[in-house]
Amino acid sequence: MINSEEELLEAKKHIIEVSRELHDVGLLVRTWGNISQRIDEKSFLITPSGIKYEDLTPEMIVKVNIDDLSFEGDIAPSSEKAVHAICYKLRKDADFIVHTHQVYASCAGTLGMKKIKTYFSDDDIVIPVAAYALPGTQKLADNVGKALLKYPDKKGFIMANHGTICFGKNSKEAIFEAEKMEVACHNFLTDTCKTDMNHGVEVGYNSHLENGEIVYDIPDTPQRVKDIHKAIYSKRKDVNYIIHNKSEAVMMVSRRANHMRPLLDDFAQLIGYSIKVPSNEHGKDGQSYHNIKKHVNAIFSLNDGAYCIGKDEEDAMAVAIVLDKGCIAHTAVMRHGEGHYLSFWECYHMNRHYRKSYGKLAESVKK
């Protein structure tokens, strides 16, 4: 327990160190996920909402009351504070918590299963899956609470279509749970869904705007690709950067799918709620076949990956990273034969909320 202001400051610094460590190894991306530490029986420290991990300072780490979720200061705590609070209430062995949107565990959580039976090293393990609810809601916290009570011996849980929650007596134990889960879920996806895919972005032809003119990263970009870039900039005046993602998973979807329904919360939030994939080279009118729409931030090209767009390179890369994860999930569900898709209403609600509230909060902090 924390007994002095000096210890409180050190705890805040440690949370920042852990967040950056997890960010560097890919378990945390952008501002998604959160980290907390119990400081006494009534309160915990947690990372704030909408602030990138590399920008965190000790003053931004928020003290939250476990019982009523009230908090100190003007900076809002993570929207998942209720999930952390229920863990601290129900599990005395939880003193440090990491909530991540890590790739393989998140993808395994889209299959509609109540638990994942897999293995880590030479040991068979079971990973419980808490039922889905919209992020940031009390319903999600309640669903996690039910899983905690059903599996009192587990310290790592998947939140369906969302991410993971892992805890321990200290940060080392919590991080180990998250890392163990990621390896185990990768094993599961490889063996059960035949989805042995590496997560990442494989860049094709990128471009950006400079003084209203298109600048291509590769000077000899093919004309057919330039035509796509021009069409995107023409229809999306809010876009200044395009990343052409040709990762294995994205290429797979661009060859075989004709429509992507979101399976993951962050996909719905950042990319959109209805993604069409061209099924022929010429489209119904014989010319235009690319699905360039407002609030849809990935444009697929038949058998050529997808163009991920944003107001700057950072935003476009975030789309590319989340799209790759979404395509791994899509492929896993297709090969598994079943999965739990997010409803149109859920996707629309999250996408609109992210654009109106969460994205603006991150931008205000950046300024």
C-alpha positions as CSV (number, residue, x, y, z in Angstrom):
1,M,0.0,0.0,0.0
2,I,1.0,3.6,-0.6
3,N,1.8,5.5,2.6
4,S,3.4,8.8,1.5
5,E,3.4,11.4,-1.3
6,E,6.9,10.2,-2.4
7,E,5.6,6.6,-2.8
8,L,2.6,7.9,-4.7
9,L,4.8,9.8,-7.1
10,E,7.0,6.7,-7.6
11,A,3.9,4.6,-8.3
12,K,2.7,7.0,-11.0
13,K,6.2,7.0,-12.6
14,H,6.2,3.2,-12.5
15,I,2.8,3.1,-14.3
16,I,4.2,5.3,-17.0
17,E,7.3,3.1,-17.3
18,V,5.2,0.0,-17.7
19,S,2.9,1.6,-20.2
20,R,5.8,2.6,-22.4
21,E,7.3,-0.8,-22.1
22,L,4.1,-2.5,-23.2
23,H,3.8,0.1,-26.0
24,D,7.3,-0.6,-27.2
25,V,6.6,-4.4,-27.4
26,G,3.3,-3.9,-29.2
27,L,0.9,-4.9,-26.5
28,L,-0.4,-1.3,-26.3
29,V,-1.1,0.8,-29.4
30,R,-1.9,4.5,-29.7
31,T,-4.1,5.4,-26.6
32,W,-5.9,2.0,-26.5
33,G,-5.6,0.0,-23.3
34,N,-4.9,1.2,-19.8
35,I,-2.9,0.4,-16.7
36,S,-3.7,0.7,-13.0
37,Q,-2.3,0.1,-9.5
38,R,-4.1,-0.4,-6.2
39,I,-2.8,2.1,-3.7
40,D,-5.0,1.2,-0.7
41,E,-8.3,-0.6,0.0
42,K,-10.4,2.3,-1.3
43,S,-8.5,3.6,-4.4
44,F,-6.3,3.0,-7.3
45,L,-4.2,4.9,-9.8
46,I,-5.0,4.6,-13.5
47,T,-3.8,6.0,-16.9
48,P,-6.0,8.9,-18.3
49,S,-8.4,8.8,-21.2
50,G,-7.2,9.8,-24.7
51,I,-3.6,10.6,-24.0
52,K,-0.8,8.8,-25.8
53,Y,1.5,6.8,-23.6
54,E,4.6,8.6,-24.8
55,D,3.1,11.9,-23.7
56,L,2.2,10.8,-20.1
57,T,3.5,12.7,-17.1
58,P,3.0,11.8,-13.4
59,E,0.4,14.6,-13.1
60,M,-1.8,12.8,-15.7
61,I,-2.1,9.6,-13.7
62,V,-5.5,9.7,-12.0
63,K,-6.5,8.5,-8.5
64,V,-9.9,6.8,-8.6
65,N,-12.2,5.6,-5.8
66,I,-12.9,1.9,-6.1
67,D,-16.5,2.1,-4.7
68,D,-18.1,5.0,-6.6
69,L,-15.5,5.7,-9.4
70,S,-15.1,9.3,-8.4
71,F,-11.6,10.8,-9.2
72,E,-9.3,13.6,-8.2
73,G,-8.2,16.4,-10.5
74,D,-9.3,17.7,-13.9
75,I,-8.0,14.9,-16.1
76,A,-10.5,12.1,-16.8
77,P,-9.4,8.6,-16.0
78,S,-9.6,5.8,-18.5
79,S,-13.1,5.0,-19.7
80,E,-12.5,1.4,-18.5
81,K,-12.1,2.5,-14.8
82,A,-15.2,0.4,-13.9
83,V,-13.5,-2.8,-15.2
84,H,-10.4,-2.1,-13.1
85,A,-12.6,-1.3,-10.0
86,I,-14.5,-4.6,-10.3
87,C,-11.2,-6.5,-10.4
88,Y,-9.9,-4.8,-7.3
89,K,-13.2,-5.4,-5.5
90,L,-13.5,-9.1,-6.3
91,R,-9.8,-10.2,-6.3
92,K,-7.6,-9.4,-3.4
93,D,-4.7,-10.9,-5.4
94,A,-5.0,-8.0,-7.9
95,D,-2.7,-5.1,-7.1
96,F,-1.6,-4.2,-10.6
97,I,-3.7,-4.4,-13.8
98,V,-2.9,-4.1,-17.5
99,H,-5.7,-3.9,-20.0
100,T,-4.5,-4.4,-23.6
101,H,-5.8,-4.7,-27.1
102,Q,-3.1,-7.2,-28.0
103,V,-3.5,-8.8,-31.3
104,Y,-3.8,-12.6,-31.0
105,A,-5.8,-12.7,-27.8
106,S,-8.2,-10.0,-29.1
107,C,-8.6,-12.0,-32.3
108,A,-9.3,-15.2,-30.4
109,G,-12.0,-13.3,-28.5
110,T,-14.0,-12.7,-31.7
111,L,-14.8,-16.4,-32.2
112,G,-17.9,-16.5,-30.0
113,M,-16.3,-18.9,-27.5
114,K,-16.7,-18.7,-23.7
115,K,-13.2,-20.0,-23.1
116,I,-10.1,-20.7,-25.1
117,K,-8.4,-24.1,-24.6
118,T,-4.8,-23.8,-25.7
119,Y,-1.3,-24.3,-24.4
120,F,1.7,-22.3,-23.2
121,S,5.1,-24.0,-23.3
122,D,4.3,-27.6,-22.3
123,D,1.2,-26.8,-20.2
124,D,-2.4,-26.9,-21.2
125,I,-4.3,-23.8,-20.2
126,V,-7.8,-22.3,-20.3
127,I,-8.4,-18.6,-20.9
128,P,-11.9,-17.4,-19.9
129,V,-13.7,-15.0,-22.2
130,A,-16.0,-12.4,-20.6
131,A,-19.2,-11.7,-22.6
132,Y,-19.2,-8.7,-24.9
133,A,-20.6,-5.3,-24.0
134,L,-19.8,-1.8,-25.3
135,P,-16.5,-0.4,-24.1
136,G,-16.7,2.0,-21.2
137,T,-20.0,0.7,-19.9
138,Q,-21.0,-0.7,-16.6
139,K,-22.3,-3.8,-18.5
140,L,-18.8,-4.6,-19.6
141,A,-17.6,-4.3,-16.0
142,D,-20.4,-6.6,-14.8
143,N,-19.5,-9.2,-17.5
144,V,-15.9,-9.1,-16.4
145,G,-17.1,-9.5,-12.8
146,K,-19.0,-12.6,-13.6
147,A,-16.0,-14.1,-15.3
148,L,-13.8,-13.3,-12.2
149,L,-16.3,-15.1,-9.9
150,K,-16.6,-18.1,-12.2
151,Y,-12.8,-18.5,-12.6
152,P,-11.3,-17.4,-9.2
153,D,-8.0,-19.1,-10.0
154,K,-7.4,-17.1,-13.2
155,K,-5.4,-13.9,-13.5
156,G,-5.9,-13.3,-17.2
157,F,-9.2,-12.8,-19.1
158,I,-10.2,-12.0,-22.7
159,M,-13.0,-9.4,-23.1
160,A,-14.9,-10.6,-26.2
161,N,-14.3,-8.5,-29.3
162,H,-12.3,-6.0,-27.2
163,G,-9.0,-7.0,-25.6
164,T,-7.6,-8.5,-22.4
165,I,-7.5,-7.8,-18.7
166,C,-4.5,-9.2,-16.7
167,F,-3.5,-8.7,-13.2
168,G,-1.1,-9.8,-10.4
169,K,0.4,-8.7,-7.1
170,N,2.8,-6.5,-9.1
171,S,3.5,-5.3,-12.6
172,K,5.8,-8.2,-13.4
173,E,3.1,-10.7,-12.7
174,A,0.5,-8.7,-14.7
175,I,2.8,-8.3,-17.7
176,F,3.7,-12.0,-17.6
177,E,0.0,-12.9,-17.8
178,A,-0.5,-10.7,-20.8
179,E,2.6,-12.1,-22.6
180,K,1.6,-15.6,-21.8
181,M,-1.9,-15.1,-23.1
182,E,-0.6,-13.7,-26.4
183,V,1.7,-16.7,-27.0
184,A,-1.1,-19.1,-26.0
185,C,-3.7,-17.4,-28.3
186,H,-1.2,-17.3,-31.2
187,N,-0.8,-21.1,-30.7
188,F,-4.6,-21.5,-30.6
189,L,-5.2,-19.5,-33.8
190,T,-2.4,-21.3,-35.6
191,D,-3.6,-24.8,-34.6
192,T,-7.4,-24.4,-34.6
193,C,-8.0,-21.6,-37.2
194,K,-5.0,-22.3,-39.3
195,T,-4.2,-18.6,-39.0
196,D,-0.4,-18.4,-38.7
197,M,0.0,-14.8,-39.6
198,N,2.4,-12.2,-38.3
199,H,0.9,-8.9,-37.3
200,G,2.3,-5.7,-38.8
201,V,2.2,-3.3,-41.7
202,E,3.9,-4.1,-45.1
203,V,4.0,-0.9,-47.0
204,G,3.3,-0.6,-50.7
205,Y,2.8,2.8,-52.2
206,N,2.3,5.7,-49.8
207,S,1.7,9.4,-50.4
208,H,0.9,12.6,-48.6
209,L,-0.2,16.1,-49.5
210,E,2.2,19.1,-49.5
211,N,0.7,22.5,-50.3
212,G,-2.2,20.7,-51.9
213,E,0.0,18.6,-54.2
214,I,0.3,14.8,-54.0
215,V,3.8,13.6,-53.1
216,Y,4.5,9.9,-53.6
217,D,7.1,8.1,-51.4
218,I,8.1,6.1,-54.4
219,P,8.6,8.3,-57.5
220,D,7.7,5.5,-60.0
221,T,4.4,4.7,-58.4
222,P,2.2,2.9,-61.0
223,Q,-0.4,5.1,-62.7
224,R,-3.3,2.8,-61.6
225,V,-2.2,3.3,-58.0
226,K,-1.9,7.1,-58.5
227,D,-5.4,7.1,-59.8
228,I,-6.6,5.6,-56.5
229,H,-4.7,8.1,-54.4
230,K,-6.1,11.0,-56.5
231,A,-9.6,9.6,-56.0
232,I,-9.2,9.3,-52.2
233,Y,-7.8,12.9,-51.8
234,S,-10.6,14.2,-54.1
235,K,-13.4,12.6,-52.1
236,R,-11.9,12.9,-48.6
237,K,-10.8,16.5,-48.0
238,D,-9.9,15.6,-44.4
239,V,-7.2,13.2,-45.6
240,N,-3.5,14.3,-45.8
241,Y,-1.7,10.9,-45.7
242,I,-2.2,7.5,-47.3
243,I,-0.5,4.3,-46.3
244,H,-0.8,1.4,-48.7
245,N,-0.9,-1.7,-46.5
246,K,0.0,-5.0,-48.1
247,S,0.4,-7.2,-45.1
248,E,-0.4,-10.9,-45.4
249,A,-3.7,-10.6,-43.6
250,V,-4.8,-7.5,-45.5
251,M,-3.8,-9.1,-48.8
252,M,-5.8,-12.2,-48.0
253,V,-9.0,-10.2,-47.4
254,S,-8.4,-8.1,-50.5
255,R,-8.4,-11.3,-52.6
256,R,-11.2,-13.3,-51.0
257,A,-13.7,-11.1,-49.2
258,N,-16.3,-8.8,-50.5
259,H,-17.5,-7.2,-47.2
260,M,-15.9,-6.9,-43.8
261,R,-18.2,-6.6,-40.8
262,P,-16.2,-5.3,-37.7
263,L,-15.2,-7.9,-35.2
264,L,-13.3,-5.7,-32.9
265,D,-14.1,-2.5,-31.0
266,D,-11.0,-0.5,-32.1
267,F,-11.7,-1.5,-35.8
268,A,-15.2,0.0,-35.5
269,Q,-14.0,3.1,-33.7
270,L,-11.1,4.0,-36.0
271,I,-11.8,2.4,-39.4
272,G,-15.6,2.3,-39.8
273,Y,-18.7,0.1,-39.6
274,S,-19.1,-1.2,-43.1
275,I,-16.1,-2.0,-45.3
276,K,-16.7,-3.2,-48.8
277,V,-14.0,-5.1,-50.8
278,P,-14.1,-4.9,-54.6
279,S,-15.1,-8.2,-56.2
280,N,-14.0,-7.4,-59.8
281,E,-11.6,-5.1,-61.5
282,H,-14.1,-2.7,-63.1
283,G,-17.1,-2.3,-60.8
284,K,-20.7,-2.1,-61.7
285,D,-20.3,1.0,-63.9
286,G,-17.2,-0.5,-65.6
287,Q,-14.9,2.2,-64.1
288,S,-15.2,3.0,-60.4
289,Y,-15.0,0.2,-57.9
290,H,-13.3,1.7,-54.8
291,N,-15.5,2.2,-51.7
292,I,-14.4,5.7,-50.7
293,K,-16.8,7.0,-48.1
294,K,-17.0,9.5,-45.3
295,H,-16.0,8.0,-41.9
296,V,-14.6,4.9,-43.5
297,N,-10.8,5.0,-43.2
298,A,-9.6,2.0,-45.2
299,I,-10.2,1.5,-48.9
300,F,-9.5,-2.0,-50.3
301,S,-8.1,-2.7,-53.7
302,L,-8.8,-6.0,-55.4
303,N,-5.8,-8.3,-54.7
304,D,-3.7,-5.4,-53.7
305,G,-4.2,-4.7,-50.0
306,A,-5.8,-1.5,-48.7
307,Y,-5.2,2.2,-48.6
308,C,-5.3,3.4,-45.0
309,I,-6.0,7.1,-44.6
310,G,-5.6,9.8,-41.9
311,K,-5.0,13.5,-41.4
312,D,-1.3,12.8,-40.8
313,E,1.1,9.9,-41.0
314,E,0.5,8.8,-37.4
315,D,-3.3,8.6,-37.8
316,A,-2.9,6.7,-41.1
317,M,-0.4,4.2,-39.5
318,A,-2.8,3.6,-36.6
319,V,-5.5,2.7,-39.2
320,A,-3.1,0.4,-40.9
321,I,-2.1,-1.4,-37.7
322,V,-5.8,-1.8,-36.6
323,L,-6.8,-3.0,-40.1
324,D,-4.2,-5.7,-40.1
325,K,-5.4,-7.0,-36.7
326,G,-9.0,-6.8,-38.0
327,C,-8.1,-8.8,-41.1
328,I,-6.4,-11.5,-38.9
329,A,-9.6,-11.7,-36.9
330,H,-11.7,-11.9,-40.1
331,T,-9.6,-14.7,-41.5
332,A,-9.7,-16.6,-38.2
333,V,-13.5,-16.4,-38.0
334,M,-13.8,-17.5,-41.7
335,R,-11.6,-20.5,-41.1
336,H,-13.1,-21.3,-37.7
337,G,-16.6,-21.3,-39.3
338,E,-18.2,-19.0,-36.7
339,G,-17.7,-15.8,-34.8
340,H,-19.4,-13.0,-33.0
341,Y,-19.7,-9.9,-35.1
342,L,-20.5,-6.5,-33.7
343,S,-23.9,-5.1,-34.6
344,F,-24.3,-2.2,-36.9
345,W,-25.7,-0.1,-34.0
346,E,-22.8,-1.0,-31.8
347,C,-20.3,-0.1,-34.6
348,Y,-22.1,3.2,-35.5
349,H,-22.3,4.2,-31.8
350,M,-18.6,3.6,-31.2
351,N,-17.4,5.2,-34.4
352,R,-19.4,8.3,-33.8
353,H,-18.4,8.5,-30.1
354,Y,-14.7,8.1,-31.1
355,R,-14.9,10.8,-33.7
356,K,-16.9,13.3,-31.6
357,S,-15.3,12.8,-28.2
358,Y,-12.3,10.5,-27.9
359,G,-10.5,11.7,-31.0
360,K,-11.0,15.3,-30.1
361,L,-9.7,14.7,-26.6
362,A,-6.5,13.2,-28.0
363,E,-6.1,16.1,-30.4
364,S,-6.6,18.7,-27.6
365,V,-3.9,17.1,-25.6
366,K,-1.5,17.0,-28.6
367,K,-1.9,20.8,-28.9
